[in-house]
Amino acid sequence: MSAVVRPVTHESFDPPQPPAAGPVPDAPLLDAYSEAVVRAAETVSPAVVNLEVRQRMQGRRGASRGWREAHGNGSGFVFTPDGFILTNSHVVRRASHIEVTLADGRKFPAECIGEDPETDLAVVRINAPDLRPVVLGDSQAVRPGQLAIAIGNPYGFQFTVTAGVVSALGRSWRSRSGRLIDNIIQTDAALNPGNSGGPLVNSRGEVIGVNTAIILPAQGLCFALAINTAKFIAGRLIKDGKIRRAYLGLAGQNVPLQRNLVRFYNLPVDSGLRVASVEPDSPAERAGLQQGDVIVGFGGENVPDIDVLHKLLTEQQVGVAVPLTVLRYPDKLVLAVVPEERKAAGEE
């Protein structure tokens, strides 16, 4: 019986076709996220600048004496059409020369208008045409979990964009001068050295913060100064070139108060500020403050720690006699202190 041989057709060797791909549920979400980042970056990037800075640095012990010149860079952003740029104080501190490079490659010399080491903010200015300033947002409207986009020049790689979310609000960060800065925005948008002074923006391309600090070697712990604080500081720097703050001339340590003292003096606080030292010829010395005194009140406000005292030492207190409440065992005293204007670091 002969076998029946069927002709082999081309169709019998066609590989099976995969089923038609169905819709990917996350695709629209990913597209919307990418589109938001791209749109915000394109809106803000023309205002982001790179600052090349030559700084006067004091020689280390054992090295050459006197001053030497160091080079550094950082980020900033144009926030007015007439060339005012916001950046970090530590980026331009003691700068002998500042050169600003715009996103389009143009370079201009810059002048430092003023700086505030207490908040690590500075304003510089360039004389340049056709600037595209950023839109300043409202940091009070920021919420944890919302999109946060950082733009800057990490390690000299100009105009780098990173994205993440706002991790937390209301953080506090101690500045290089030792003063506590409030209303710090925490984000996980990647920052690196060189990002300092760059903008943190929302999905609409509005600046909500000024990138200022990272914690090494931690990852995803990055901080920006809230833009509402930066608006106030920048306005004062443009007007006066500095921020006036009151000064007492003492060093202190936060200490808990014994319960019997709290009850005996009917104190509204259970901690205070113990005076560790008093500077000669300072407002504190002239008021009669002594080492070992515990400050619990200033100007009618409670003082449970040194950070609260810093907040109360505003420019309105300069030259005005203010009651200072202290515990000097076994007495509770009220001294009249007249704060002076605090000199910035490096001022004579």
N, C-alpha and C positions, 0 to 999 in steps of 0.2 A: 504494500500500500504506500503509495507515494505521498510525501508530505506536501502540503499546500504552502507555497512560499508567497507571502504577501509582500507587496512592494513597500519598501521603507519610505515614508514621506518625511519631508523636512520638519513638518509640524510635530512629529513624534519626539524630536530631540530638543524642542524648545523648553528651557528651564521653567519651572513653575513660577508664576508671578506672585510677589508678596501682596498681601491684602492692601487695599487702599488705606493710606494713613489717615486716621481720624484726627479731629481737632485736638491740639494740645492745650489743656485748660490753663496752664500757667503762662503760655506765650503772650497773651495780651498784657499780663501783669509785668512780665519781664520787659516787654517793649515799652510800656509806660514808664517803668523805672529808668531804663536807659535813656529814653527821650527826655525825662525830667533832668537827669544829670547833664546830658549834652546841651540842653537848652540853657540851663543855669550857667554852665561853664562858658558857653559862647557869649552869654550876656555880660559876664563879669570879667572874663580874661583880658579884654582890652584895657581895663583899668588896673590890672595887677602889674607891679613893677618889681624889678630886681635892683637891690641897692648894693653897690660895691663901696666899701667903707675903709678908709685908712684912719686908724685910731692911735692916739698917744697913750702908751702903756708905760707904767712905772717899772723899771728894771727890778728883777728879783734879787734877793740877798745873795751875795756871792757872784752875781753876774755883773754886767756893766752897770755902773751907777747912773742915776738920772732917768731920762725918759727915752723910750724907744718907740718905733712905729710898727704897728701890726696891721694886718689886712684881714678883713672879714666880709661877709655878705649876709643878706637877709631879704625878706620880702616886705612889701607894702602895697597900698592901693590908693589910687586917686579918688578923692571923695568930693572935690569941688571942681567946677570947670576952669577955675583960675590956677590950678596946679598944686593945691594942698594935698599932701600924702600922709596917710596914717601908717605908723609902723610901731615897733617895740623900742622902748628906751634903750635896752641893752644892745640893740643893733647899732645905734648911732652914738652911744655914749663916748664922750671925749673924741669925737670925730674931727680930724683935721681936714678931711676931704670926703665928700659924698658924691658919687656918680649914680644916676638913675638910668636904667635901661627899660624902655617901654616894650610892650608886647610886639610892636611893629619894628623893633630894632633900633629906634632912635635913642640917642644917649644925651643926657643933659646933666650939668652940674646942679647940685641941690644945696639949699641952705637949711640948716636946722632952726626952725622957728621956736621950738621949746620942747622940753621933755619933762616927764614926771616919773622918776624911778619908783615912787610908792605904788603906782599902778602899772609900771612897765609900759608906758605909752609915750610916743613922741610924734610930733608933726614936723615934716620937712616940706619944702616948696621948690618947685621947678618953674621955670619960665618957658612954656612950650605951647604951641598952638594945637588945635584939633584934638583935645583930650576928651575921653569918654568916661566920666566919673561913674562910680557905682551908685546904686540906690540903697540908702541905709534903711534897714527894717526896724522892727520893734521887738527887742528881746523879751519883753513882757508877754508877748504872744507865743513864744516858743514852748513846745511841749515835748516831754521825753518820748522817744520813739520816732520822731519825725526825721525826714531826710536831712542830712548835713553834708555839705560839700566843701572841702578845703582846697584852696588853690595857692600855690606858692612855688618856691625855688629850692627844694631840698637838695643839699649837697651840690648846689650850683646847677642842677638840672632845671632849666627855666620853665615856668608855666606848667607845672605838674598838677594834675587833678586827682584827688582821692575822694571817695564817698563812703559814708557810713550813716549812723543815726545819732541823734542827741541821746546820750546815755543817762544823763542826770542834770538837774538844775540846782542852782543855789549852793554850789560848792564854794569852799574858801581855799585860797592859795596864798602862801606867804611869799611876798616879793623878795627880791635880792637885798632890799634895804631892811628886811625884817618885819615890815608892816603887813598885816593880813588884808588881802583883797577879797571882797565878797562878790556874790553874784557871778561866779565863774560857771561857764557851761562846760560840761564834760561830754566828750564825743569819742567814738571809736574810728572816726575818719583818720587814716594814717597820717601822722606828722613826723617829720625828721628835722634835724638841724638844717637851717636855711628856710624852713617854713615860717619861722618867727616873723610876726607882723603881717602875714597874709590874711585874707578874708575867709571867714566861715560863712557860708551862704545857705539859704533855704532853697526849696525847689522852684521858687519864683525868681531866683537870682537876686534876692535882697540880702544884704550883709547883716547877719545876726550876731557876729562876734569877731574878735581879733585873735587869731591863733597866737598863743603865747608860751605854752610849756608842754613838755612831755615828761613822763616818768620812765627812766631807764633803770633796769632792763625790762620793765613791764611792757606788754603789748596791748594796744587798745585803750590806753589811759592817756588821753590827750585833752588839753584844756584851752579854752578861749575866753577872753574877757568879754562880757556882755556888751553889745553895741550901744545900749542906752547909757552905760557908764562911759564908754568911749566918746559918745557925742558930747557929754558934759565936759570931760577932760579936754577934748580937742578944742572946744569953743573957748575955754579959759586959756589954753596955751596960745591960740591964735590972738586972743585979746591982750594977754599979759606976758606971755612967754614962759610962765611958770604957774604952779599951783601953790597958793599960800596955805600953810598949815601951822597950827600953834605948837609950841615946844615948852616943856617944863624943865628938862635937864636932869633926869633921874633914870636909874636902871632898877627894874623890879622883877619880882618872881610871884607867880600865882600861888596862893596858899589857901587851904581850907581854914575856916574859923571854928573854934571850939564852940560846942553847943551852949555852954554856960555864958560865953561872951555874947552870942547871938541873942539869947534870952535876956541877959542883963541890960544890954543896950537897945533891945527891941529892934534889931537890925532886919531889914528886908532881904538881905543876902546871907549866904552861908559860906562865902569865900571872898577874898580880897586880894590886894596887890601889896606885897611886902617890899618896902624900899631897900634895895641892896646897896645902892650908892647914890650920892648926890653930887652933881658936877659943881665945881667951884664957880662962884659968881653967876649962878643960873637962877631962873625964876623960882625953882624949888628951894634953893638955899636961901634966897632972900625972903621967902615966905616962912622960913623956920622949919622946913621939913628935915627930918633926921633919919639916919640909917636905922632900920628896924621898925619904923612906923608902918602901919598897914592902912593903905588907902581903901576906903569903902564907898566914897561918894565924891562927885565932881559936878559943880554947878547944879546941885539939886537932883542929879541922876545917880543911880546906883552904879558902883564900879566893882563887879565880881572878878574881873581879870584885866590883863593889860590890853587885850584887843578892844574891849569896850572903851577904855580910856583913850586909845588911839582914835576911835570913831568920834569921841566927844571933842577932841582937840582940832576943831575946825578953824578956819580963818576968822570967823566971827568972834572967837575968843581972844584973838591977838590984841594985846594992850588993854584988856578989860579985866578988872579984878573979879575973880571967880572963887566961890567958897569951896574949899577942899576938905572933906571930912576924913579924918584919920583916927586910928586907934593907937594910943601910946600908953601902954599899961602903966597905971590902972585907969587912964582917962580916955575920954572921947573928945577930940578937939576939932574945931573948925578953923582952918587957916585961910587967909586971903592970899591967893596966888595970882600973879599977873603974867599970863603966858606971853612969850615972845614969838616972833615969826621964826619958824624953823628954817635953817639954812640948808640948801641942797648939798649933797655930798660933793666935795671938791671946792665949795665956795669958801672964800676967806672971810 
